Amino acid sequence: TLRDFLTPELFKELEVDMKASWGSNQKTEAVDLKAEVLEVVTEAGVYVASVKFSGQIRENGVVSPLNEMWHMEKSVNGSSGWRVAGIQQVS
């Protein structure tokens, strides 16, 4: 489930949007995707990585550009895998 890959805070934010679109036919696929790790730091026992994703996605048949920064977290002690903590649209 998405809950396994998102921090609890981000899941709560996205849950409202997911429930609003529940039951609608939506399909998103990556047409062209590039990822670039921009930074990895350690803060209070947590690795924090900033990853820039760019390329193109197709949503319900419409191709559009993708330019996002994802912030990911992972416990230094290895008790969990990487989780998405935030997503920013980059202009």
N, CA and C atoms as a LAMMPS dump frame, in Angstrom:
ITEM: TIMESTEP
0
ITEM: NUMBER OF ATOMS
273
ITEM: BOX BOUNDS ff ff ff
-5.0000000000000000e+02 5.0000000000000000e+02
-5.0000000000000000e+02 5.0000000000000000e+02
-5.0000000000000000e+02 5.0000000000000000e+02
ITEM: ATOMS id mol type element x y z
1 1 1 N 0.829 -1.189 0
2 1 2 C 0 0 0
3 1 3 C 0.868 1.245 0
4 2 1 N 0.283 2.35 -0.357
5 2 2 C 1.015 3.617 -0.341
6 2 3 C 1.523 3.959 1.046
7 3 1 N 0.799 3.57 2.045
8 3 2 C 1.195 3.873 3.424
9 3 3 C 2.598 3.341 3.738
10 4 1 N 2.999 2.257 3.09
11 4 2 C 4.321 1.661 3.321
12 4 3 C 5.452 2.498 2.723
13 5 1 N 5.139 3.37 1.769
14 5 2 C 6.157 4.131 1.055
15 5 3 C 6.128 5.626 1.336
16 6 1 N 5.172 6.059 2.161
17 6 2 C 5.034 7.473 2.511
18 6 3 C 5.197 7.649 4.01
19 7 1 N 5.722 8.797 4.425
20 7 2 C 5.73 9.089 5.857
21 7 3 C 4.281 9.26 6.296
22 8 1 N 3.979 9.017 7.568
23 8 2 C 2.595 9.179 8.042
24 8 3 C 2.031 10.573 7.756
25 9 1 N 2.872 11.594 7.868
26 9 2 C 2.418 12.967 7.628
27 9 3 C 2 13.174 6.163
28 10 1 N 2.818 12.681 5.232
29 10 2 C 2.488 12.844 3.815
30 10 3 C 1.275 12.002 3.451
31 11 1 N 1.166 10.808 4.028
32 11 2 C 0.006 9.972 3.734
33 11 3 C -1.282 10.689 4.132
34 12 1 N -1.287 11.323 5.298
35 12 2 C -2.484 12.058 5.747
36 12 3 C -2.844 13.175 4.778
37 13 1 N -1.838 13.884 4.262
38 13 2 C -2.082 14.957 3.303
39 13 3 C -2.682 14.423 2.003
40 14 1 N -2.145 13.316 1.512
41 14 2 C -2.594 12.771 0.236
42 14 3 C -3.898 11.98 0.349
43 15 1 N -4.201 11.508 1.533
44 15 2 C -5.384 10.678 1.732
45 15 3 C -6.662 11.41 1.327
46 16 1 N -6.755 12.692 1.617
47 16 2 C -7.932 13.476 1.256
48 16 3 C -8.121 13.493 -0.263
49 17 1 N -7.02 13.742 -0.989
50 17 2 C -7.091 13.753 -2.455
51 17 3 C -7.445 12.377 -3.006
52 18 1 N -6.866 11.34 -2.412
53 18 2 C -7.135 9.986 -2.896
54 18 3 C -8.599 9.62 -2.689
55 19 1 N -9.158 9.977 -1.537
56 19 2 C -10.563 9.672 -1.274
57 19 3 C -11.485 10.452 -2.2
58 20 1 N -11.111 11.686 -2.539
59 20 2 C -11.931 12.511 -3.427
60 20 3 C -12.008 11.919 -4.834
61 21 1 N -10.948 11.265 -5.269
62 21 2 C -10.937 10.701 -6.62
63 21 3 C -11.213 9.194 -6.634
64 22 1 N -11.554 8.628 -5.493
65 22 2 C -11.803 7.193 -5.387
66 22 3 C -12.907 6.774 -6.347
67 23 1 N -12.689 5.726 -7.087
68 23 2 C -13.69 5.203 -8.003
69 23 3 C -13.599 5.779 -9.402
70 24 1 N -12.883 6.881 -9.577
71 24 2 C -12.73 7.432 -10.924
72 24 3 C -11.626 6.667 -11.652
73 25 1 N -11.746 6.599 -12.948
74 25 2 C -10.787 5.851 -13.757
75 25 3 C -9.592 6.75 -14.059
76 26 1 N -8.492 6.576 -13.339
77 26 2 C -7.291 7.37 -13.545
78 26 3 C -6.117 6.443 -13.805
79 27 1 N -5.311 6.833 -14.778
80 27 2 C -4.126 6.042 -15.09
81 27 3 C -2.975 7.001 -15.349
82 28 1 N -1.853 6.791 -14.654
83 28 2 C -0.658 7.604 -14.843
84 28 3 C 0.509 6.676 -15.126
85 29 1 N 1.268 7.018 -16.15
86 29 2 C 2.45 6.219 -16.472
87 29 3 C 3.601 7.131 -16.873
88 30 1 N 4.807 6.705 -16.572
89 30 2 C 5.993 7.457 -16.952
90 30 3 C 6.312 7.164 -18.409
91 31 1 N 6.46 8.226 -19.211
92 31 2 C 6.836 8.085 -20.612
93 31 3 C 8.358 8.16 -20.721
94 32 1 N 8.932 9.126 -20.017
95 32 2 C 10.371 9.341 -19.982
96 32 3 C 10.691 9.84 -18.582
97 33 1 N 11.588 9.179 -17.887
98 33 2 C 11.848 9.553 -16.5
99 33 3 C 13.341 9.568 -16.212
100 34 1 N 13.788 10.68 -15.668
101 34 2 C 15.179 10.819 -15.231
102 34 3 C 15.157 11.172 -13.752
103 35 1 N 16.088 10.606 -12.987
104 35 2 C 16.195 10.894 -11.559
105 35 3 C 17.624 11.328 -11.257
106 36 1 N 17.742 12.358 -10.427
107 36 2 C 19.05 12.865 -10.045
108 36 3 C 19.043 13.129 -8.537
109 37 1 N 19.914 12.428 -7.81
110 37 2 C 20.047 12.669 -6.373
111 37 3 C 20.838 13.96 -6.198
112 38 1 N 20.213 14.956 -5.583
113 38 2 C 20.853 16.26 -5.428
114 38 3 C 21.566 16.41 -4.098
115 39 1 N 21.044 15.741 -3.066
116 39 2 C 21.641 15.914 -1.744
117 39 3 C 21.203 14.781 -0.83
118 40 1 N 22.113 14.35 0.032
119 40 2 C 21.786 13.413 1.103
120 40 3 C 22.444 13.941 2.36
121 41 1 N 21.633 14.139 3.393
122 41 2 C 22.138 14.636 4.669
123 41 3 C 21.599 13.748 5.783
124 42 1 N 22.211 13.866 6.956
125 42 2 C 21.737 13.156 8.131
126 42 3 C 21.232 14.183 9.127
127 43 1 N 19.993 14.011 9.571
128 43 2 C 19.376 14.923 10.529
129 43 3 C 18.679 14.107 11.607
130 44 1 N 19.118 14.252 12.838
131 44 2 C 18.462 13.61 13.991
132 44 3 C 18.21 12.119 13.77
133 45 1 N 19.237 11.395 13.323
134 45 2 C 19.119 9.946 13.164
135 45 3 C 18.369 9.505 11.924
136 46 1 N 18.166 10.434 10.977
137 46 2 C 17.425 10.119 9.751
138 46 3 C 18.226 10.605 8.549
139 47 1 N 18.385 9.726 7.55
140 47 2 C 18.94 10.167 6.274
141 47 3 C 17.827 10.897 5.528
142 48 1 N 18.149 12.025 4.93
143 48 2 C 17.195 12.775 4.118
144 48 3 C 17.827 12.982 2.749
145 49 1 N 17.157 12.49 1.708
146 49 2 C 17.653 12.624 0.343
147 49 3 C 16.688 13.478 -0.468
148 50 1 N 17.248 14.359 -1.282
149 50 2 C 16.453 15.16 -2.212
150 50 3 C 16.734 14.637 -3.614
151 51 1 N 15.688 14.183 -4.293
152 51 2 C 15.815 13.581 -5.612
153 51 3 C 14.954 14.368 -6.598
154 52 1 N 15.576 14.836 -7.687
155 52 2 C 14.843 15.568 -8.717
156 52 3 C 14.436 14.589 -9.806
157 53 1 N 13.134 14.551 -10.101
158 53 2 C 12.594 13.73 -11.181
159 53 3 C 12.167 14.652 -12.311
160 54 1 N 12.567 14.318 -13.533
161 54 2 C 12.149 15.099 -14.692
162 54 3 C 11.854 14.144 -15.839
163 55 1 N 11.1 14.632 -16.79
164 55 2 C 10.737 13.825 -17.944
165 55 3 C 9.323 14.118 -18.376
166 56 1 N 8.598 13.06 -18.753
167 56 2 C 7.216 13.199 -19.186
168 56 3 C 6.38 12.083 -18.588
169 57 1 N 5.127 12.425 -18.282
170 57 2 C 4.173 11.426 -17.815
171 57 3 C 2.928 11.488 -18.688
172 58 1 N 2.203 10.392 -18.713
173 58 2 C 0.927 10.33 -19.43
174 58 3 C -0.154 10.085 -18.381
175 59 1 N -1.071 11.024 -18.282
176 59 2 C -2.196 10.894 -17.355
177 59 3 C -3.478 10.845 -18.16
178 60 1 N -4.169 9.711 -18.073
179 60 2 C -5.416 9.516 -18.811
180 60 3 C -5.247 9.857 -20.295
181 61 1 N -4.115 9.443 -20.866
182 61 2 C -3.863 9.612 -22.285
183 61 3 C -3.195 10.916 -22.687
184 62 1 N -3.04 11.861 -21.766
185 62 2 C -2.453 13.166 -22.077
186 62 3 C -1.017 13.207 -21.566
187 63 1 N -0.067 13.485 -22.471
188 63 2 C 1.344 13.567 -22.101
189 63 3 C 1.653 14.982 -21.628
190 64 1 N 2.346 15.079 -20.494
191 64 2 C 2.725 16.386 -19.958
192 64 3 C 4.105 16.283 -19.313
193 65 1 N 4.777 17.436 -19.165
194 65 2 C 6.115 17.41 -18.56
195 65 3 C 6.041 17.098 -17.069
196 66 1 N 7.09 16.484 -16.575
197 66 2 C 7.229 16.187 -15.154
198 66 3 C 8.499 16.867 -14.663
199 67 1 N 8.387 17.62 -13.595
200 67 2 C 9.54 18.281 -12.996
201 67 3 C 9.245 18.424 -11.5
202 68 1 N 9.689 17.444 -10.717
203 68 2 C 9.37 17.396 -9.288
204 68 3 C 10.617 17.105 -8.457
205 69 1 N 10.583 17.562 -7.223
206 69 2 C 11.609 17.248 -6.232
207 69 3 C 10.923 16.401 -5.164
208 70 1 N 11.477 15.208 -4.93
209 70 2 C 10.949 14.334 -3.887
210 70 3 C 11.935 14.332 -2.738
211 71 1 N 11.425 14.468 -1.54
212 71 2 C 12.241 14.401 -0.338
213 71 3 C 11.942 13.055 0.315
214 72 1 N 13.006 12.284 0.52
215 72 2 C 12.872 10.921 1.031
216 72 3 C 13.594 10.802 2.359
217 73 1 N 13.079 9.935 3.23
218 73 2 C 13.677 9.734 4.552
219 73 3 C 13.892 8.248 4.811
220 74 1 N 14.94 7.962 5.579
221 74 2 C 15.237 6.583 6.005
222 74 3 C 15.97 6.659 7.325
223 75 1 N 15.568 5.848 8.26
224 75 2 C 16.213 5.809 9.562
225 75 3 C 17.661 5.34 9.427
226 76 1 N 18.565 6.011 10.115
227 76 2 C 19.975 5.64 10.087
228 76 3 C 20.178 4.233 10.635
229 77 1 N 19.352 3.826 11.61
230 77 2 C 19.525 2.509 12.226
231 77 3 C 18.977 1.37 11.367
232 78 1 N 18.426 1.695 10.196
233 78 2 C 17.972 0.656 9.274
234 78 3 C 16.656 0.009 9.639
235 79 1 N 15.876 0.622 10.527
236 79 2 C 14.62 0.011 10.964
237 79 3 C 13.505 0.138 9.931
238 80 1 N 13.735 0.903 8.867
239 80 2 C 12.724 1.022 7.815
240 80 3 C 13.41 1.309 6.488
241 81 1 N 12.644 1.17 5.424
242 81 2 C 13.161 1.514 4.1
243 81 3 C 12.953 2.998 3.836
244 82 1 N 13.265 3.418 2.622
245 82 2 C 13.071 4.811 2.24
246 82 3 C 11.587 5.105 2.122
247 83 1 N 11.193 6.285 2.626
248 83 2 C 9.805 6.736 2.534
249 83 3 C 9.774 8.15 1.989
250 84 1 N 8.782 8.438 1.169
251 84 2 C 8.62 9.789 0.621
252 84 3 C 8.033 10.675 1.718
253 85 1 N 8.736 11.789 1.997
254 85 2 C 8.297 12.716 3.041
255 85 3 C 7.649 13.968 2.459
256 86 1 N 7.927 14.246 1.19
257 86 2 C 7.348 15.434 0.554
258 86 3 C 7.631 15.451 -0.929
259 87 1 N 6.74 16.116 -1.668
260 87 2 C 6.88 16.254 -3.116
261 87 3 C 6.645 17.722 -3.462
262 88 1 N 7.605 18.294 -4.199
263 88 2 C 7.514 19.695 -4.61
264 88 3 C 7.49 19.77 -6.126
265 89 1 N 6.619 20.61 -6.664
266 89 2 C 6.646 20.914 -8.089
267 89 3 C 7.776 21.924 -8.312
268 90 1 N 8.614 21.672 -9.305
269 90 2 C 9.737 22.557 -9.607
270 90 3 C 9.416 23.263 -10.917
271 91 1 N 9.611 24.568 -10.936
272 91 2 C 9.319 25.312 -12.18
273 91 3 C 10.578 25.546 -12.975
